[in-house]
Structure formats: C-alpha cells, structure tokens
Amino acid sequence: MVKKYESDYVGIEEISDVWRVLTQEQLTYLNRNCMIRKFKKNEMVYCEGELPTHVLCVAQGKLKIFRTGVGGRSQIVRVVKPGEMLAYRAMFAMENFVTNACAFEPVVIYMIPRDVIKNLLMQNSELSWYFIHKLSVDLGIADKRAVSLTQKHVRGRLAESLIFLRDNFGLEEDGATLDVSLSREDIASLSNMTTSNAIRTLSWMAHENIIQIDGRKIKIVDENYLSFLSRNG
C-alpha cells in the first residue's frame, strides 16, 4: 500500500474514484508501484522545461498550475484540488512541461510512473476513457477562459475568477467563504490583471457588499450580483 501519513496507509483508490474502475489485480499493481511525496506551501512541484516522468494524483492540499509570460509575469491557468490529477497532458504528448505547478498549501501527492500508467491504460478501456474525457474538458475550459480573460472588464474577470474558485474548491462550513486562501498576487494572476488592479477591484466589491474580505479569506455575500458581473464582463 502507499504511505499517506506517518501512521496511516491507504490505497490510491481511496484518493480518487477514477481508480475504482481498475480490477483488484490492477489496483494492487498500481499501489505497489506508485510513491508519495510531500511538498511545503509555495514549494514547486514541477517547472517549465522539465521532462514529465509521473502522473500526479493529489491526496491532500491545493496547487496552482501557471505559466510565466512576458516580463516574468505569471498567469494561473488551472487549479488542482484533492482527488484530481496533473502532469498527464505533457506526459501523453511526450514533451517537456510548458507550465509550472506550485503548492498553495502543504500538499501530499501520489506519483505514478509513466510506464505504470501506460500499462494500465492499455489494459483498462474505462481508465483510458477517463483521461480522454478529462483532457477534453480541460480544453473546453481553457478555450472559454482564453476569451474571458482577454475580453472582459477587470470586474468581470475578477468575478469570474471568484466563481471559478468557488466551483473548484467549494465553500467553508458557513456556505459562503471560499475554501482556499490566495494572495492578492495569485488572484491577479488568475484574473489576468495587475496586482494593483486586483486590490482595487476587490476593495470595490467589498465596498458594494458583494464580498467580504478577511485577510486572504473571501466571503461571497451577493452571489447573484457576482454571477451578473461574471456573465456581463
């Protein structure tokens, strides 16, 4: 079995339902051949230009996938939460990473070697279909975000980003506070704007009682108006 914590052992099928399409023999093979790594907050998981050697499955914590653009400015292109995977696109394309992955918070990741995932995909059509579906969904999201981040007003872009975070990470027990803690720089990067613009827009939203801000925590107060801003840009 794969080691999750110092005193706890759990199979990878407990991390993500996708692995439950495997037979018991395939699960045993997977668990015996994957390994685990822990990353600290703000630690890089992989970098642009590196060669992918594993598919990564997040057991605990949250990550950002970003790309460095002109002048060293970063653009967050995706966020990853527990149960989700990353690094599969570059590995399937047999090319180096074109993005970076960094931990928002302490992260535990199951690492599946390339040959292991290839063998499982060859043996199990349901697993193959999952990755085809996942790649297709990712492409659709990327296409929509590309238009939104270039054509919407800053208020619309920031509103869309907050809804994107809500849909991906969910809400805390109060049913309104985003269950993720991001710096102003990360929010700006996710919204394709400067940090100063992000700070001003967040302050405007707070003044209009659309959101409430407590340090890095953001509470959605007026979900309907936030959705209106996101739709209309």
Stockholm file with secondary structure:
# STOCKHOLM 1.0

chainA/1-233         MVKKYESDYVGIEEISDVWRVLTQEQLTYLNRNCMIRKFKKNEMVYCEGELPTHVLCVAQGKLKIFRTGVGGRSQIVRVVKPGEMLAYRAMFAMENFVTNACAFEPVVIYMIPRDVIKNLLMQNSELSWYFIHKLSVDLGIADKRAVSLTQKHVRGRLAESLIFLRDNFGLEEDGATLDVSLSREDIASLSNMTTSNAIRTLSWMAHENIIQIDGRKIKIVDENYLSFLSRNG
#=GR chainA/1-233 SS CEEEETTEEECGGGTCGGGGGSCHHHHHHHHHHCEEEEECTTCEEECTTCCCCEEEEEEESCEEEEEECGGGCEEEEEEECTTCEESHHHHHHTSCCSSEEEESSCEEEEEEEHHHHHHHHHHCHHHHHHHHHHHHHHHHHHHHHHHHHHHSCHHHHHHHHHHHHHHHHCBCTTSSBBSCCCCHHHHHHHHTSCHHHHHHHHHHHHHTTSEEEETTEEEESCHHHHHHHHHHC
#=GC SS_cons         CEEEETTEEECGGGTCGGGGGSCHHHHHHHHHHCEEEEECTTCEEECTTCCCCEEEEEEESCEEEEEECGGGCEEEEEEECTTCEESHHHHHHTSCCSSEEEESSCEEEEEEEHHHHHHHHHHCHHHHHHHHHHHHHHHHHHHHHHHHHHHSCHHHHHHHHHHHHHHHHCBCTTSSBBSCCCCHHHHHHHHTSCHHHHHHHHHHHHHTTSEEEETTEEEESCHHHHHHHHHHC
//
